[in-house]
Amino acid sequence: MASLAERLDAVREGVADAAREANRDVADVTTIVVTKFHPASMVRELHDLGVRDFGESRHQEAQPKIAELHELEASWHFIGQLQSKKARQVATYIDVIHSVDRDSLAVALAGNSLDVFIQVNLTDDPGRGGVDPDGIHHLAEQLLAAEGVELRGLMAVAPLGREPRQAFATVRELSERLRSVAPRADALSIGMSGDYREAILEGATHLRIGTAITGNRPAPG
Ligand SMILES: *Cc1c(COP(=O)(O)O)cnc(C)c1O
């Protein structure tokens, strides 16, 4: 079985290969290692291997883990569904939220200094998280009006059963439209363990990679 260092190296190589294929500078692609369900000790190991961006998806897990690791120089990304009630707390310890999908979150986050992405739902299932593509424009306006909040771009998960390259091309088109109201919101948080090559080919600036680096996740605690 490959070690954590070997899996990280393999993904780094895969990211570099895809950037080359896309004629892009690999420095323009940030790999966030998703450490949800894994212990703080794994985050330290990854940090020793040079990782500086980490992703978490649940407030009750992220808050104590990040507090335990407060001495690490790192950026913390929140990628899970977020209730407005918890958003205020999450904003106090997180650097970037990738999963903003409701006006009530824009209100809750206002006044905090943080970067945000609008999560777009590419399925017909409202339970999947993310705003409907038709709602992006309105939500962007709310976020642009929220003090301290910097709208960076769009986040999406490629739906099961759909060619990821196609799904990411849709996000890229939505991003072009978003920039008519938010010219600086040009970042794309797309691409996970199984589809990061396709994401890079479609312009991903942020990858959220878990299992390809961490190995299988333990059951949620
Ligand atoms: C868990 C998670 C990931 C990482 O998924 P892997 O398939 O393990 O790479 C990425 N994005 C979101 C929103 C997630 O919840």
The ligand as a Gaussian input file, in Angstrom:
#p B3LYP/6-31G(d) Opt

LIG

0 1
 C      -15.368000      15.186000       0.487000
 C      -15.406000      16.256000      -0.548000
 C      -14.383000      16.380000      -1.511000
 C      -13.238000      15.393000      -1.626000
 O      -13.691000      14.243000      -2.279000
 P      -12.707000      13.077000      -2.764000
 O      -13.511000      12.309000      -3.753000
 O      -12.346000      12.298000      -1.558000
 O      -11.522000      13.720000      -3.393000
 C      -14.458000      17.454000      -2.397000
 N      -15.485000      18.336000      -2.375000
 C      -16.478000      18.242000      -1.469000
 C      -17.581000      19.248000      -1.509000
 C      -16.484000      17.192000      -0.550000
 O      -17.491000      17.102000       0.334000

